[in-house]
């Protein structure tokens, strides 16, 4: 495992990148063979790929990339990411290197509780059921002893149960909200299995303790919730304000810090800005989530709900700039898993977890939050200095040149020509066509 900050990693040819990763024990010989096999064949473990979803037609490849120099709690990581947005890897790599030289990302898991719900209707009075709640909860937890045996050995299982009365909003509607710890699994199958068993136990309990119309419960749904406001990770970066000078884009470091803080504060009061602000966080988080075979849709839905938990959609991050100390903090819910599901079945997702040294679910939460923070910092930094388009246009130009089959000499020429000029497909195409006519 490398302990040295690497410079110019993005400029290495692919073979040199792989050689560096191998030499520094970030990947093994076996993993290198797998990477080379993936690069040579798009049909690796094709039977697995074809059976992931229904009505399969074809593979849809995306790039598996590496973000180097990610220093998290004093340990250096090279983080695999998958994204279709070209600027994400560049932005994350830029910010990761800067913060690796200035203390790194300080992360911690605040909680890992996930939520399941049993939605039911009942003709009885809430107070009557609430009075025998301890007996009900005991019956519910006992009902899942068998399916929870292995989970309990790993420190997981059912941890909390709440009985909620929604009858003022919807006639006869009640809910059991149940907290689970699922160790290193995302836990959806385990939670849903427990909930269905508990739902049957609820029906039996009601029938044994009430009579007549009160003896019957109708189960509406028994399903996990992707809103996990207690499964939260925190990521912090901080440094003396003066150390921001190298990334201040021509601003004085003090002005940069003040403007950065103001940009974050705007996202705390304006939902229109906050959505794009938080999207910059998920640019990085989603790239890790996809690479490791986790559910990015659940992560996104939960994160945006969490941003609205106080009634107004706002920033998931905070910035402080006091007494010459710059502090930038992110807190986000991330219900991730590193065992079971697609993380174990998909060969590339499994490879990504191997490159990360097979992290626990809590460790993966911290890694994903750090990449989210890296992208977030880089995006705000670009917005308040040179603008976001400078970096985007550089990547856009690279795609145009690839589309036009530009040679190495032509790429050098066009990069020089469009360094300070507006980039458009027509302008680049016309310039390249004119240059080629001159040479012919």
N, C-alpha and C positions, 0 to 999 in steps of 0.2 A: 504494500500500500504506500503510495507516494506521500511524502511529507513536505515536498517542495512545491512552491508556487511555480506553475509552468507559464512561460511567456510565448505568445504567438502560436498557440495551439491551433487556432482556426486556419492559420496559413499553411500548416503541414499538409502534404498530400495524404490521402486516406491511409496508404500503407504506412507512413511515418506515424500517424495517429495511433494505428493499431500496434505498431512496434513499441511506441512509448507506453501504451496501456499494458502491454505484455511485460515489458522490462520492469515496470514499476509495480507489477503484481496486482494491477487493478482488474485485469482479466487473466484467465489461465490459458494454457495451450488448448485445452478442450473447448473452452469458450471461443477462442480465436478460430478454431476449426468450424464451430457452429456459425460464427459470423460470416466466414468465407463461404460456407454452404448456403447461407441465406442470401448473400450477395450474388452467388452464381445461379441460384435456383429460386424462383418466386413461388415454387410449389412445395416448399418445405412442409412436411407433415400435412399434406393437402387434405387427407381424410379428416383431420382434426378441424382444419379451417372450414371445410364444407359443412361440418355438422354443428358449428357454433350457432347458426341461425337457420330459419326456414327458407325455402325457395332460393337456395344459393345459385348465383350466376357466375361470379368471377371474384377474384381477389382485388382489393383496393389498397395498394401499398402506400405507406407513409414512411417518412424518414425516421429511423432511430438515430438520434444524435447524442452527443455528450456535452454537458456543461461542466467544464473543469474548474478547479480552484474554489470549490464550495466548502468553506470552513464553517463547520457547525459544532458549537460547544468544544472548540479546540481540536476537532478531528477533521481532516481534509477528505472531501468526497469528490468523486467524478460521477455526476448524476445523469443517468440515461433519461432522455425525454423524447416524446413523440408529438409532433405538431405539424399542422399544415401552414402555419403563419411564419413566414421566413424570418421575421425580425425577432422572434421570441428567443431563439437560442443565442443570437448575437447580443441581445439586450441582457439576458440573464448572465452570460459569460462576462460581459463588461462589468456589471455590478458585483458579481461574485468575486472577481479578482480584486476590485477596489476594496470590498469589505474584508476579504481575506488578509489584506495588508493593514487593516484598521480594526482588528479585533474579531472579525467574523460575525456570524449569525448566532445569537444566543436564543435557544429555543427550549420550551418545556411544554409537556402535556399537562393540561389542567385537569382533564377528566376524560374517561373513555366510555361513558355510559351511553347506550343506544336505547331507543324507545320502541315499544310495541303497544298496540292498542286493541282492546276488545270493545267494539261498539254494540250496544244492545238496548232494546226497549223493554220496559217492565211497568206494570200497572200499579206497583206498590209505592209506598212513601219512602223517600230517600232516608229520612231519619231512622226508620225501622231497619233498613239495611246497614246504615252507618253504625248503628249500635252493636251489631254483631260482625262488624268489619274484621276484627282480629281472627275470628273463626273462619271467615271467608278466605282471608289471605293465607291462612295456614293450609286450608284445603287446596287452594290454587297452587301453592308452591310444592306441596306434597305430590300433586298430580303429575308433575314433570320431573320427579326424582330420577326415573330411569333414563330419560333422554338427556338429562343434564349431568349425568355421572362423569363422563369424560371432560365436559366443559368445566365442571367444578375442580377437577384435578389440575386444570391449567389456570385456576384462579377466577374463572368466569361463573356465569349462571345468572339466575334472577336475583336482583339486588333490591329493588323497590317496587311497591305497588300503591297506586292511588285510586280511590273511588271518586269519580267526578259526576256532579249533578248538572246536566244541561237542560233540565226540564223547563227553566224559565225561557229558554230560546227555542226549544223543540220538544213537543209533547212526548212524555214518557221516555225520553232519550237519556241514557246514562253511558258512562265510559269507564273502563279500567285502563289506566295508563301505567305501563309496566317497564321498569328500567332493567336492562341486561348489560352485563359485561361479556364480551365474546372473545377475549384473549386476542390471538393474532388473526382470527377469521373476521371478515366483514360481518358474517353472522346472520345474513338474511334468512337462509334456510333453517338454521337453528331457531331463530326467534319466531319465525312463522309456524314452525312445528310446535313449539311451546305454546304459542297463542291458541292454536286450534285445540290442543289438549285442554288448556285452561278454560276455553269457551265451553267445552263439554262439562268440565268440572263445575263451572258457574251454574249451568242449567241444572245439574244434579243437586247442587247446594241449595239453590232457590226452591226446588221442588220438595226438599226435605225440611225446610225451615218455614215455609209459608203455605197457605191453603187457598183454595178457590182460584179466583183470577190472578191472585198474587203468586201462585205457584209456578207460573210459566214465564220464561224469559225467551225473547226472540233475539237470536244473534244476527246482527246486521252484517258485520265484518269482523274478522280477526286477522290483523295484518300489521307488519312493522311500519313505522313512520320514518321517512327519510329526513325529517326535521330532527336533528340531534343537537340541541343547543347546549348540552352538557358534555358532548364529545369534542372538546375544544383544545386547540394548540395555540401557543403564543410564540411569536418570533420578534426579537428585538435587535436592532443595530444601533450603535452609538459611537461617537468619537468627538474629540475636541473640534469645535467649529472650524478652526483654522485648517484642519486636515482636509476639508472639503474643497480647498482651492484647486486641486488637480482635476476635479470633475465639475467645476463651476461654470465652464463654458464661456469664459471671458468676464463673468461677473466677479465682483469681490466676494470672497467666501462668506462674509457676513450678510451681504445682500442675497446671495444664493440661499443661505439657510432661512432667511426671513421669507423669501419668495416661495420656497418649498413649503414651509409651514402654512403660509396663506393658501397655497393650492390645496393642501389637505383640509384646511378649515372650510374652504368653499364646498368640498365634497361632503362635509358634515351638515351643511345646511341646505344644499340644493340637490334634490334627487336626480335631476337631469345630468348633472356632472357626476354624481355619486355612482350611477350605473356604469359609466365608462371608466371611472376611477377604479371601481371594484373589478371590472372586466380585465383591467391590466394585471390585477392580482391573479385571477383565474387563468390568464394566459400561461403563467408559469405552473400553477398548481395542476391544471388540467393536463399539461404536457407530461408531468410525472404520473398522474393518475392513469392516463391512457397507456403509457409505457409499461406500467406494472399490472395492467389488466383489471383495474378497478372501474367503478361506475362513475364516470365524470358527470352524468346527468343528475345523479343523486347528490353529488358534491355541489354542483352549481345551484340546484334548487334549494338545498339546505343553506348554502352560504348567503343567497339573496334573501331568503326568509329571515335568517339571523340578522342581516343588515337592517331589516324592518321591524325587529322585535319590540322596539319601543314606540311603534306607531308611525314612524317616518323612516323612509329608506335613506340610509346614510353610509358614510365611509366605514370600512372595516379596519381602517388604520388611524393612528394618531401621531402627531409630531410635536415634539417639545424642543425649544431652542432657548435655553436659559443658562445664564452664567457661563457662556462660552462652551456649552456642551450641547451637541446635536443628538437627539434621540428620536428614533422612528420605530413605532410599535405596530404589529399586526396581530390580531386575534381572530381566529376563524375556526368554525367547526369542520372537522375532517373525519368522517367515519370510513376508515380504510382497512383493508385486510392484506395479509401477505401469505395466507395459506387457503387452500380450497378455491373453488370456482375457477374462473378463467386464469387467475394468477398462477395456478398450478398446471393447467392444461395447455395454455398457449405457449409455444416454444420461445417466442421473443419476449413475452411478458416474464416468463421464467428466467430468461437470460438477463433481463434488466434487474430483477431481484438478486440474481447471483452477482452481478457487477456491484450492487450495493451491499454485498456481503450478507445477503439474506437477513434483512432487518426485521425486527418485530413490527407489529402494527403501529405502536407508539413511535418507534424510530422513523417509520415511513411518514407518519404525520408530520414529524419535525422536518424531514428532508423536503417534503412537498411544500411546507410553509416557507422554508428558506428560499426555494426557487420562486415561489409566489412573491416573496418580498424582494428578491433580486429584480424580477421583471417590473415590479411596482416602482421601485426606486428609480430604475433606468427610464421608465416611461415618464414619470414626473420630472426627472432631471432634464429629459429631452424637451418636454413641453415648456418649461420655464426658461430654457436657454435658446437653442437653435430651432426649436419646433420639432414636431414628431415626424414630419415628412422627409427630413434630410436622411434619416436612417432607413425609412421605408423605401424611398426612391433609390437608394443604393442597392437594396435587395431586389427591387422591381427591375432595375437596369440589368442585374445579373440574369433574371428570368428572361428578359427580352433578348439578351445576347445568346442565351441558350436556345431560345426558339428560332433565332436567325442563324444558328450554326456558325457563330463567329469564331474565327481562329484565335490563337493566343495573341498574335500580333494585333489583330483587329480589336480584341478586348482591351489591350493596353491603350490603343489609340482612342477608342470610344470612351473609356473611363476618363482619360485626360480631357477629351472634348466636352463631356457632360459633367465634369466635376462641379462646375458652378452654373450650368445651364439647366433649364427645366427638362425633365425626362418625360418623354411620351413615346409610345410605340412607333408612331408615324415619323417623328423626328429622328429617332435612332435608326429606323429602317432606311429612311431617305439618305441619311449621312453615310450609312454603311454601303448602300447601293452606289452612291456617288464615288466613294473611296474605291470600291471594287472596279468601277468603270475606268478610273484613272490608272489602275494597275494593269488592266487588260489591254 
